[in-house]
Amino acid sequence: MHIHVIHENPAWLEPLAGALDSEAMPWRDWFLDHGVFDLSRPPPEGVFYNRMSASSHTRDHRYSAELTASILAWLAGHGRRIVNGPRALDLEISKTRQYAALEAAGIRTPRTVLVAGKEHLVAAARRHFDGGPVILKPNRGGKGVGVRLLQNAAALADYLDSADYEPPVDGLHLLQHHVRAPQPLITRAEFIGGRFLYAVEVDTSEGFELCPADVCAVDDAFCPAGPEGDGRPRAKFTIVDDIDAALKQRYEAFLAANDIEVAGIEFIADANGAAYTYDVNTNTNYNADAESRAGRSAMTALARFLGGELKALR
């Protein structure tokens, strides 16, 4: 039996592949973009780890998520061990469904308005946000693609008419309350096996392209956005050992209730310390520079977790 890694991005697979090889784990690469699958026959044995990404369409893999949903149903129908199964994928590709599940678990999310139809966005921003600052994002996103902070309805209208506008792949826009943080920082809490591993503080002053993978970096990972207290540039990604205990407990309960075992959950705190959770990433990546400085390796922890699940099957 093997660990089967379901994905559509070879660049994001490399760090996990290295960790699995270093731990001498038997594994197979399931690249899901095209293919032929005989659903009348049973799938292979083993542990299936779903790493399908909501941003797959940005790499010309338009139907990878839909294909993966069918494959996961096939695997589940045969009782295969799936890490991040159908429910995880369903939440990965829809922020509206994420927010509903988070709120059901007692986790605060930013005020969000769902808009179907580009032509309704400006009027919705004026009606629901008084024409003030608003964040525009796609319902199905990933890597921060298509996320924009617009200061007013006029700026939103200009953006929608510009060449920079990116239509959402599922046709659904979200208008979201702009949470004003004391510093341009968000926190991403990482979980493996449904348990908290560590958190990463991410500097957002250069925008919302927040993918921590090295291959996502446009410039150096140490892009300064604001100085540290001693005047040194602040790293874009910095690992911290813990988060609020009550929030961590709610996150772990949320993951268990939704059959998610590997995830990065992003939140932002306002000036009063209230935390707002705005993204659950079930295809999480890790930043090598931040891990090197902290002496941590999430991919090693993930490889060992998957290996333990395979051993349990055997």
C-alpha positions in Angstrom: 0.0 0.0 0.0 1.1 3.6 -0.7 0.4 7.2 0.3 -1.3 8.7 -2.8 -0.9 12.5 -3.1 -3.8 14.1 -5.1 -2.8 17.5 -6.5 -2.4 19.6 -9.7 0.7 21.7 -9.0 4.1 19.9 -9.3 5.9 23.0 -7.9 3.9 22.8 -4.6 4.5 19.0 -4.4 8.3 19.2 -4.3 8.7 20.0 -0.6 6.3 17.3 0.4 7.9 14.8 -2.0 11.3 15.5 -0.4 9.9 15.0 3.1 8.2 11.7 2.1 11.4 10.5 0.5 13.5 11.6 3.5 11.2 9.6 5.8 11.3 6.6 3.4 7.5 6.6 2.9 6.1 4.7 0.0 4.0 7.2 -2.0 2.6 7.8 -5.4 1.8 11.1 -7.3 -1.8 11.5 -8.4 -1.8 14.5 -10.8 -5.5 15.2 -11.4 -6.2 17.4 -14.4 -7.1 14.9 -17.1 -7.4 11.1 -17.0 -9.6 8.0 -17.4 -11.0 6.2 -14.4 -13.0 3.0 -14.4 -15.5 3.7 -11.6 -16.8 0.1 -11.8 -13.5 -1.2 -10.4 -12.1 -0.6 -6.9 -9.4 2.1 -6.5 -5.9 1.2 -5.2 -5.3 0.5 -1.5 -3.6 3.0 0.8 -3.9 6.5 2.2 -5.1 9.3 -0.2 -4.1 12.8 0.7 -6.1 15.5 -1.1 -4.1 18.6 -1.9 -6.4 20.0 -4.6 -6.3 23.8 -4.7 -9.0 26.4 -5.1 -6.6 28.3 -7.4 -6.1 25.4 -9.8 -7.9 27.3 -12.6 -5.1 29.9 -12.5 -2.7 27.2 -13.7 -5.0 26.2 -16.7 -6.4 23.3 -14.7 -9.9 24.6 -15.0 -11.7 21.4 -14.1 -9.3 19.8 -11.7 -11.4 20.5 -8.6 -14.5 19.1 -10.2 -12.5 16.0 -11.3 -11.2 15.6 -7.7 -14.7 15.8 -6.3 -15.7 12.8 -8.4 -12.5 10.9 -7.5 -13.0 11.5 -3.8 -16.6 10.2 -4.0 -15.2 7.1 -5.7 -12.6 6.6 -3.0 -15.1 7.2 -0.2 -17.5 4.8 -1.7 -14.9 2.1 -1.4 -14.0 3.0 2.2 -10.6 4.3 1.4 -8.7 6.4 4.0 -8.8 10.0 2.7 -7.0 12.9 4.4 -9.0 16.0 3.6 -12.0 14.3 1.9 -15.0 15.5 0.1 -16.1 18.0 2.8 -12.7 19.6 2.9 -12.7 20.1 -0.9 -16.2 21.5 -0.8 -15.0 24.2 1.7 -11.8 24.8 -0.2 -13.5 26.0 -3.3 -16.2 28.2 -1.7 -15.6 30.9 0.9 -19.3 31.3 1.4 -19.6 27.7 2.5 -16.4 28.2 4.6 -18.0 31.1 6.5 -21.2 29.3 7.1 -19.3 26.4 8.6 -17.1 28.7 10.7 -20.0 30.6 12.1 -21.7 27.3 12.9 -18.7 26.4 15.0 -18.8 29.7 16.9 -16.0 31.4 15.0 -16.4 35.0 14.0 -16.0 35.9 10.3 -16.0 39.4 8.7 -19.3 40.8 7.6 -19.7 39.5 4.0 -22.1 40.2 1.2 -22.4 37.7 -1.7 -22.9 39.3 -5.1 -23.8 37.3 -8.2 -23.3 39.6 -11.2 -20.5 42.2 -11.7 -23.1 44.9 -12.5 -24.5 44.7 -8.9 -21.2 45.3 -7.1 -21.1 49.1 -6.8 -24.7 49.4 -5.7 -24.1 46.6 -3.1 -21.0 48.4 -1.8 -23.0 51.6 -1.4 -25.9 49.9 0.2 -24.2 47.6 2.6 -20.9 49.4 3.4 -22.1 53.0 3.0 -19.7 53.5 0.1 -16.7 53.2 2.4 -13.7 50.9 2.3 -14.5 47.3 1.2 -12.5 44.2 0.3 -13.5 42.5 -3.0 -12.6 38.9 -3.3 -13.7 35.9 -5.4 -15.8 33.2 -3.7 -13.4 30.6 -5.1 -9.9 32.0 -4.8 -6.5 30.9 -3.6 -3.1 32.6 -3.1 -4.9 35.9 -2.5 -5.6 36.1 -6.3 -8.3 38.7 -7.1 -8.4 40.2 -3.6 -8.5 44.0 -3.6 -9.0 46.6 -0.9 -11.0 49.5 -2.4 -11.3 52.7 -0.4 -14.7 53.7 -1.7 -17.4 52.9 -4.2 -15.9 55.1 -6.9 -12.6 53.2 -6.6 -14.5 49.9 -6.9 -16.2 51.2 -10.0 -12.9 52.2 -11.6 -11.3 48.8 -10.8 -14.3 46.9 -12.3 -13.8 48.9 -15.5 -10.1 48.5 -15.7 -7.9 45.8 -17.4 -6.8 44.7 -13.9 -10.2 43.3 -13.0 -10.2 39.5 -12.6 -13.7 37.9 -12.9 -14.3 35.0 -10.4 -14.2 31.5 -12.0 -17.5 30.6 -10.4 -19.2 34.0 -11.1 -19.6 34.9 -7.4 -18.0 37.9 -5.8 -17.7 38.7 -2.1 -17.8 42.2 -0.6 -16.3 42.1 2.8 -15.9 44.5 5.7 -12.3 45.8 5.9 -11.0 44.8 9.4 -8.6 47.5 10.5 -5.6 45.9 12.3 -3.2 48.0 14.4 -0.4 46.6 12.2 -0.5 45.2 8.7 -0.3 41.7 9.9 -2.5 38.6 9.6 -2.0 35.2 11.3 -2.1 31.8 9.7 -2.5 28.9 12.1 -1.3 25.6 10.7 -2.9 22.2 11.7 -1.7 18.7 10.9 -3.8 15.7 11.9 -6.4 18.1 13.1 -4.0 19.5 15.8 -2.3 22.9 16.0 1.3 22.8 14.9 2.4 26.5 14.8 1.3 29.8 13.5 2.8 32.3 11.0 2.5 36.0 11.1 2.3 37.4 7.6 3.1 41.0 6.7 0.3 42.3 4.4 1.5 45.8 3.7 2.5 44.8 0.1 -0.8 43.3 -0.7 -2.9 40.1 -0.3 -0.8 37.6 -2.3 -0.3 35.5 0.8 0.8 32.1 -0.5 3.7 31.1 1.8 5.2 28.6 -0.8 8.6 29.7 -2.1 7.3 29.4 -5.7 4.7 32.0 -5.0 7.2 34.7 -4.0 7.4 37.5 -6.5 10.5 39.0 -4.8 12.6 37.9 -1.9 10.8 36.3 1.1 12.2 39.1 3.3 10.4 41.8 1.4 10.3 44.6 4.0 6.9 46.3 4.5 7.6 48.0 7.8 10.6 48.1 10.1 11.0 46.1 13.3 11.4 47.9 16.6 15.2 48.2 16.0 14.8 49.4 12.5 15.5 46.1 10.7 13.2 45.0 7.9 10.5 42.6 9.0 10.3 39.3 7.3 7.2 38.7 5.3 6.6 35.3 7.1 7.5 34.8 10.8 6.6 31.7 12.8 5.1 32.1 16.2 4.6 29.2 18.6 1.1 29.7 19.8 -2.2 31.5 19.4 -5.1 32.3 21.8 -6.0 29.0 23.5 -9.8 29.5 23.2 -9.5 30.3 19.4 -7.2 27.3 18.9 -9.7 25.0 20.6 -12.6 26.3 18.4 -10.4 25.8 15.3 -9.7 22.2 16.2 -13.3 21.5 16.9 -14.3 23.1 13.5 -11.7 20.9 11.7 -13.0 17.8 13.3 -16.6 18.6 12.5 -15.8 19.2 8.9 -13.4 16.2 8.2 -10.4 18.4 7.7 -7.1 17.2 9.0 -4.5 19.4 7.3 -5.2 23.1 7.0 -4.0 26.7 7.4 -6.6 29.0 8.9 -6.1 32.7 8.5 -7.4 35.4 10.8 -6.9 39.1 11.6 -7.3 41.0 14.8 -8.8 44.5 15.0 -7.7 47.3 17.3 -9.8 45.9 20.1 -8.2 42.4 19.8 -11.3 40.8 18.3 -10.2 38.0 15.8 -12.0 37.6 12.5 -11.4 34.4 10.5 -11.5 34.9 6.8 -9.9 31.9 5.1 -9.5 28.1 5.5 -6.8 26.7 3.2 -7.0 22.9 3.0 -4.0 22.8 0.5 -1.6 24.5 2.8 2.0 25.3 2.0 4.8 26.3 4.3 7.5 29.0 4.0 11.0 27.5 4.0 12.8 30.6 5.2 10.5 31.2 8.1 10.8 27.5 9.1 14.6 27.6 8.8 14.8 30.6 11.2 12.4 28.8 13.7 14.0 25.4 13.3 10.6 23.8 12.3 9.5 21.6 9.4 5.8 21.2 8.8 6.4 19.0 5.7 8.3 16.5 7.9 5.5 16.5 10.4 3.0 16.0 7.6 5.0 13.1 6.1 5.2 11.4 9.5 1.5 11.9 10.0 0.7 10.4 6.6 3.1 7.5 7.3 1.4 6.9 10.6 -2.0 6.6 8.9 -0.6 4.2 6.4 0.9 2.1 9.2 -2.4 2.0 10.9 -4.0 0.6 7.8 -1.4 -2.1 7.5 
